[in-house]
């Protein structure tokens, strides 16, 4: 390889060992602590409580705050702040993640890039410990930074699946990694549940127990990221075409993005899958990000009850991810994901009818979510990996992350708007059904084997 141009490649026999596959899965374990404890359970209701303390400081506990917050001069309902914050984070991600993918494909050591992005997000997550009183503005900023870093690191991480697993192994490797993530997130959540249930006995205030839980998620994310970074350290960057080093990182990145956008028309099945994923994943992400808010505000459950709920979901999802990976061996990833989408629609419909305060019925709903959540996400990742052209793994997975987080603001925005218009979270949760229906219909139209051939990849036995 010359000093000016060249192709960076790594020996595939070195990368596709079981040791590399095990190291790969640990990043799901690392970031799931933040996704579960902070993103799913604590930050939405806690951010709402901080905003309520600012807008209605003298309001009795449990009363509705009718005041509006002023965010850049725009009046925002207190109950809409959390979903709008997630919306802002995902819109910003949409503008950034494509560049992360292009840079990652040009980076000689993608695992170091993964570590840098992950540790930046972990620092922002850890700083949430300092959220207290009514400083919701700091909370909004930290959520945006942490979510952006999470999505950016996931671009690099997801692309590594192609480097560590053969086509016939990707459903299994991806499903096991997702399962490991749910197990890790569940373990930390169980610890945090204990702290929030018995805070008085261990000498803490309830607010301090929440703040320490936020801190623990950030530390967990940062510390366990060392395992995949060092375990995959021998993996080098790869690019499908010679790279003009004289263009520099910024110029070369823009040039590569321009080339990729021009080439997209060569991969119509990949594009159709991304469009389908945009819709059904919007539904998934909206349910995940809004479940805690729906449970506390619409159904009247305490934060500790929501932690029990998500804890149940985590451990059920551990088994669900492995189950979906097993089923995919016989049905193929596409059909198994379609089954998952149908089950998601049924679960959301069931959640709409859960009576206020009926915690047992709510837990039954949580079991349904757990069964389908991990499996649909894990198999979507492995299915998409078959449709990615060699050498542009990170760049194409940046499109995937744009659909996963960068455009999932459609769902959270719709959820927030319906609440602002109706003042009720029940009709807001129903809006997610439309995303599942449209995404499922589009996915049925994807001709996977044709897309694999268009991308120039080897055909797996079952798709």
ZAKERO-519400 format. One record per residue: z, y, x of N, C-alpha, C in turn; residue in one letter. Coordinates in steps of 0.05 Angstrom, whole numbers, plus 5000, padded with zeros to 4 digits. Layout:
<sites>
ZYXZYXZYXa
...
</sites>
This chain:
<sites>
500049765017500050005000500050255018x
498250435013498150685029500350865022x
500651065038502751265034502151455012x
499551475004498851674984498451554956x
497151324955496751194930497450904932x
497850774910498450484911499550384885x
499850124885500949974863503549864871x
505749934857508349824863508749574846x
509149344860509449094845511848944857x
512948774841515148604850514348314845x
515548124860514947844858516147744832x
514547654812515547574786517347334789x
517047164809518746924812521547004819x
521947234831524547324839526047434814x
524547564796525647704774526447534750x
525147304747525447144722527246904727x
529446954740531446744743533646774722x
535246564718537446584699539446794707x
539846824733541747034742540847314734x
538247364736537147624727537447654697x
536947434682537147454653540047504644x
541947384658544747434652545447724658x
544647824682545248104689543948294669x
541548234660540148394640541848434615x
543048214605544448224580547048394581x
548048444605550548594607550248884599x
547848994600547549274591547949294561x
547149094546547849094517550849094513x
552248924529555148924529556349194535x
555149334555556249594564555949814542x
553449854533553050084515553950024486x
554249774479555049714451557849814445x
559549844465562249954461562050244450x
560250404461559850674451558550664424x
556450504420555050494395556950414372x
558750224378560550114358562950294353x
564550334373567050484369566450774363x
564750904378564251184374562051244354x
559651144359557451204342557651104314x
558650864310558650744283561250794268x
563550784282566050804267567351074268x
567751194291569551414293568251694291x
566051734304565152014309564352154283x
563052014264562252154240564652254223x
566552074216568852184201570552364217x
570852324244572552494260571252774263x
568552784267567153034268567353184241x
567153034219567553154193570353264189x
572353124200575153224198575453484214x
574253494238574453734254573053974240x
570753914227569354124213570954214189x
572154024174573754094151576154264159x
577354204182579654364192578854654198x
576354694206575354964211574555104186x
573154974168572155104144574255134123x
576054934120578154944099580854874112x
581955044128584454974143586854924125x
586955034101589255004084588854804061x
586654654063585954474041587854224042x
588954144018590553904018588953654025x
590353464036589053214045587653074021x
585152994025583652854004582053033985x
582553303986581153483969578353543981x
576453623963573753673972573553953983x
572353984006571854254018569154354009x
569154573995566654693985565554914003x
567054974024566055184042563755084059x
562255264070559955194087560455284116x
559555114134559555184163557055344169x
557255514189554955664198554055554225x
551755424225550555304249547955454255x
548055624275545755794283544855954259x
546756044243546156214220545356064195x
545255804196544455634173547055524160x
547355564134549755444120549555144118x
551554994127551554704127554054604112x
553654424093555954294080557554134101x
560154144098561954004117561153714118x
560653584095560053304094557353234106x
555653434110552953384121552853434151x
554953534163554853604192554253354209x
555653134204555252894221552452794219x
551352744195548552644194546552844205x
547053104202545253304213545453304244x
547853254255548153234284546453004295x
546652774282545052544290542052614288x
541352754267538552834264537653004287x
539253204295538553374317538353224343x
540153034348540052864372537552704373x
536652594351534352424351531752584353x
531652824342529352994345528953074375x
531153154388531053214416530152974432x
531152734425530352494438527252454436x
526152514413523252484409521652644429x
522752874437521353044456521752964485x
523752804490524552734518523752454526x
524052254508523851974516521151894527x
518952014517516351954528516152014558x
517352244565517352314594519052124610x
521252034598523051844612521451584618x
519951494598518351254602516251284624x
514851504624512851554645514151574672x
516351704674517751724700518751454709x
519851294690520851024697518650844708x
516250864697514050694708513250784736x
513851024743513151124770515451104789x
517851044778520251044795520350774811x
520850794837520850544854523150364848x
525350474838527750314832528750374803x
527550234784528150304756531050254748x
532450064762535150004755537050234763x
536350374784537950614792537550834771x
535150864761534651054740536250974715x
536250714708537950624686540850704690x
541850654714544650724719545251014716x
543551184727543951474726544051574698x
542251484681542151574653544651464638x
545251214643547551094629550151234637x
550551294663553051414671553251704661x
551051844659551152114647552052094618x
550951904603551751864575554651784573x
555551614592558351524591560351754596x
559551944614561252174619561452344594x
559252394580559352544555561052404534x
560752144533562351994514565352004521x
566051994546568852014555570052284549x
568352494551569352764546570052814517x
569252634499570052654471573052634468x
574452534488577352534488578452814482x
577053014490578053294488577453414461x
576353264442575853364415578453364399x
579253594390581753614374581753874359x
583453904339583654144324581154194307x
579754414313577354474297574954524315x
574954414340572754474358570454274354x
569354274329567054104322564554184338x
564354434347561954514363561754344388x
563954304403563954134427563153844419x
564153754397563453484387560453454383x
559253654370556353644365554853634391x
555553794411554253794437554453534451x
556853414452557253164466555852934452x
555752924426554352724411551352734418x
550252974419547353004425546852904454x
548452984473548052894501548352594504x
550452484493550952194495548652034482x
547852114458545751964444543051994459x
542552224470540052254486540052074510x
542252064525542451894548542351604541x
543551534518543351254509540551174504x
539051334489536251274483534551264508x
534951454527533451464552533951214569x
536551134571537150904587536050654574x
535950644548534950414533531950374538x
530450594543527650574549527250414575x
528750484595528550334621529550044617x
531650014603532849744600531049564584x
529949644562528249474545525849384561x
524749564577522349494592522949264612x
525449254622526149044641526048764628x
526148744601525948484588523348334597x
521248484600518648364608518848264637x
520448394653520748324681522548084686x
524348024667526347814671525747564654x
523847574635523447344618520447294613x
519647044614516946964607516547004577x
513947014568513447064539514946874520x
515046614527516346424509519346444510x
520446584529523346614532524546874521x
522847054513523747324507525447344481x
524647184461526347184437529147094443x
529346884459531946774466533546974484x
532247084504533747264522534547514508x
532747624491533447874476535647814456x
535547594442537547524422540347484435x
540347344458542847304472544047564482x
542347744492543348004501544548164478x
543148164455544248304432546848184423x
547047914424549547774416551747854435x
551147864461553147944481554148224475x
552248394467553048674461554948684437x
554348534416556148534393558848424400x
558948224418561448104426563148314441x
561848444461563248654476564148884459x
562448984442563249194424565449114406x
565448864397567548774379570248744393x
570148654418572748634433574048904437x
572549104446573749364450574549484423x
573049434402573749544376576349414366x
576849154373579349024365581649154379x
581349224404583449364419584049634406x
581849784400582250044387583450024359x
582749814345583949764319586949734322x
587849584342590649554347592049814353x
590749984369591850244376592150424351x
590150414333590150584310591950474287x
592450214287594250104267597150134275x
597650124301600450124310600950364329x
599650584324599850814341602750914343x
604150904321606951014321608750844338x
608350574337610050394353609650424383x
607250504391606650534419606850824429x
608050994412608651264420606351454419x
604351414402602051584400601851714372x
600551944371599852054345597251924336x
596651944310594151824300591751954313x
591852214316589552354329589252264358x
591452234373591252144400590151854402x
590851684383589751414383586651424380x
585651604362582751634359581551744385x
582851944397581752054422581651854445x
583751694447583751484468581651274462x
581151214437579051024430576251134438x
575851394434573351514443573051504473x
575251554487575251544516574651254526x
575851054513575450784522572550694519x
571150794499568350714495566650834518x
567151074526565651194548566251054574x
568750994579569450854604568150574605x
568250434583567150164581564150174587x
562750364575559850394579559350444609x
560750624621560250684649560950464668x
563150334664564050124683562249874682x
561649774658560149534657557149574663x
556249824664553549874672553049794701x
555149774717554849694745553649414747x
554249234728553348954730550248944728x
548949054708545949034708544749194731x
545849424738544649594759544649434785x
546849314793546949164818545748884815x
545948764792544848504788541748494788x
540548724781537648744780536548924801x
538148974822537449174842534949104858x
534148854859531748774874529148834859x
529348894833526948954817525849224826x
523249234831521949484839520149584816x
519349834819517549944799514849814799x
513449854777510749744774509049934759x
506549954766504650124751501949994751x
500550014729498149864725495849974741x
495950224749493750354763494750504787x
493050564806493950714829495150984821x
497251064835498651314829498051514850x
497251754842496651974860499352104868x
500352034892502952144901502852444905x
500452554911500352844916500853004891x
500552874867501053014842503953084837x
505752934851508552974848509652834823x
512252844819513452704797512652834770x
512853094769512353234743509353224737x
507653304756504753294751503753024746x
504752824761503852554757504752444731x
507052524722508152434696506352534673x
505752794674503952904653501252774653x
500252714677497652584679497752304668x
499852164674500151894664500451884633x
502052074622502352094593499652154580x
498152334591495452394580493652154580x
493752004602492051764603492951554583x
495551524579496551334560495851404531x
496051664524495351744497492351694492x
490751734512487851674508487351384505x
488951214517488550924516489750794491x
491350944476492850824454490950694433x
488550814430486750714410485750424417x
486150344442485450074450487349864440x
489649954430491749764422492549814392x
490749774373491349844345493649674334x
493949424342496049254331498749344342x
498849434367501349544378502149794362x
500149964357500750214342501650144313x
500449954301501249874274504049764273x
504849614294507549514295509449744298x
508849944316510550174319510950324294x
508750354278508950494252510850344233x
510550074232512249914216515149944225x
515549934251518249944262519550214257x
517850434257518950694250520350694223x
519150564204520250564177522650374174x
522350114181524549944175526849984194x
526350084218528550154236530050404227x
528550594214529850834203531950744183x
531250544167533250444147535650314161x
535150154182537350024197539150234209x
537950424224539550624238541150804219x
539950864196541351034177543750894165x
543450634159545750474150547950454171x
547150404196549150374217550650634222x
549150864223550451114229552051234206x
551251154182552551264158554551084144x
554750834153556550644140559450734140x
560350834163563150924164563651164146x
561751354146562051584129561951504099x
560151324092559951224064562551084056x
563650914074566050774067568450954063x
568751154081571051334079570851534057x
568551654054568151874034567451774006x
565651584004564751493978566651283966x
567651103983569250883973572250913978x
573051123993575851193996577351014015x
576050884035577450724053578550884077x
580750804088581950934111580350854136x
580651024157579250974182579850694193x
582450614191583250354200581750124185x
581350164159579849974144576949954152x
575750194159573050194169572850054196x
574850074212574849934238574849634233x
576549544214576549264207573749174197x
572449344181569849284171567849244194x
567749444212565749434234566449204253x
569049154256569948924273568848664262x
569048634235567948394222564948384226x
563548614223560648624227559948534255x
561448634275560848574303560848274308x
562948144300563247854306561247684289x
560747774264558747634248555947674261x
555447924271552847984283552447824309x
554647764323554447594347553147324339x
554147194318552946954309550246994296x
549947214282547347274269545047304288x
545547444311543447474331542647204342x
544547034348543946764359542446604337x
543346634312542046484290539146564287x
538646824287535846924284534146834308x
535346834332533846744355533146454352x
534946294341534346004336532145974315x
532346114293530446094272527646174282x
527546384299524946474310523546264326x
524946064336523645844351521845684333x
522345694306520845534287519045714270x
520045944261518446114244516746324260x
517646384284516446604299517946854294x
517747044312519347294310518447464286x
515847484281514947654259516047564232x
515747314225516747214200519747244197x
521147194219524047214219524947504214x
523547694227524147974222523648054193x
521447954182520848004153523047904135x
524147664141526347564126528747754128x
529247844152531448034157531148294140x
528648394138528248644123528848594093x
528048364083528648304055531748294051x
533148174069536048154067537348424070x
536248604087537248874089537149014062x
534848994049534449124023536549024003x
537148764003539048653985541848753991x
542548774016545248864025545749154016x
543749334021544049614014544349643983x
542849493968543149493939545949413930x
546949203944549649103938551749323944x
551349463967553249673975553349903955x
551149963942551150173922553050113899x
553449863892555049783869557949713876x
558649733901561449673909563349883896x
565349803880567149993867568850133888x
569650383882571350533900574050383903x
574850353928577350223935577249913935x
574949793929574749503928574149393956x
576249373972575849314001574849034005x
575748843988574748563991571748543986x
570748673965567948673960566348803982x
567449023993566249164015565948984039x
568048814044567848634067565648424063x
565248344038562948154033560348284040x
560148544034557748694042557448704072x
559748744086559648754115558748494127x
559448264115558448004125555447994124x
554248094102551348104099550048274120x
551248504125550148684146550248544173x
552448424180552748294205550648074210x
550047914189548147694192545347794199x
544548024189541748114193541448324214x
543548464221543348694239542348614266x
543848444280543148384307540448234310x
539948054291537547894293535048054290x
534948234270532448394266531948584290x
534048694301533648874324532848724349x
534148494354533548344378530648234378x
529848124355527148014353525048224351x
525648464341523748684342523148754371x
525148764387524848834416523048624430x
523648364425522148164439519248144428x
518948184402516248184390514548404402x
515748644404514248874415513548824444x
515248694459514748644488512148484492x
511348324472508848174474506448354471x
506748594459504548774453504248994473x
505848994494505849204514503949134537x
502049314544500249244567501749244593x
501049054611502449034637502249294653x
504549354666504549584684505449844671x
505549844644506450084629508750024611x
510449844621512649744604514549964595x
515450124614517350334607516150544589x
513650614595512250824579511850734551x
511050484547510750384520513350334506x
515450264521518050234508519250514502x
518250724515519150984506518051044479x
515550954472514650984445516450834426x
517250594434519050424418521650564413x
522750694434525350834430524951084414x
522651214416522051444398522151354369x
521051114364521251014336524050924329x
525650834349528350734343530250964339x
530151154358532151374356530751644352x
528451674364527151934364525952014337x
525351814320524351884293526151774271x
528451654278530251564258531751794244x
531052034252532152264238531052294210x
528752154204527852154176529952044157x
531151824165533251694148535751854146x
536851954169539252104168538852374155x
536452494159535852744145535752704115x
534452494106534352434078537152384067x
538752234082541452174073543052434070x
542852614090544352874089543353054066x
540653054062539553224041540353134013x
540352864009541052763983544052823977x
545752803998548552863994548853163988x
547453334003547753623998546753703970x
544753563960543753623933545453513911x
546653273916548153133894551153143898x
552053183923554953173929556052883926x
554252683928555052403924553652233945x
555152063959553951893979552651643968x
553151573943551851333932548851353930x
547751563917544851583917543751623945x
545351743963544351783990543851514004x
545651324000545251064014542850914002x
542150963977539850823965537250903977x
537051143988534551243999533551064022x
535350914035534450744057532650514047x
532850434022531250214012528250274015x
527450524011524650594013523650544041x
525350594061524450544089524050254095x
525850084084525549794088522949684074x
522449784050520149684035517549764050x
517250014058514850104071514449964098x
516649944113516549814140515749524137x
516849384117516249104114513349054106x
512249224089509449204081507649244105x
508249444121506549494145506749264165x
509149154168509448934187507848684179x
507548634153505948414144502948444153x
502148684158499348734165498848714195x
500948684211500548674240499548394248x
497248384262496148124272497148094301x
499347954304500747954329499047824351x
497847604347496247474368493947644377x
492747784358490547964365491648194382x
494048294375495248504391495948414419x
496848164422497548064448495048044466x
492847954453490347944468489348224476x
489548414458488748694464490348804488x
492948734489494548834511494048684537x
492648454536492048314561494348134570x
496048034551498347874558497747574551x
499347404563499147114557500247064529x
499046874515499846804488502346624489x
504546694475506746514472506046294453x
507646084452507145854435507345934405x
509546084398510046164371510546464370x
509346604351509846894348510746954320x
</sites>
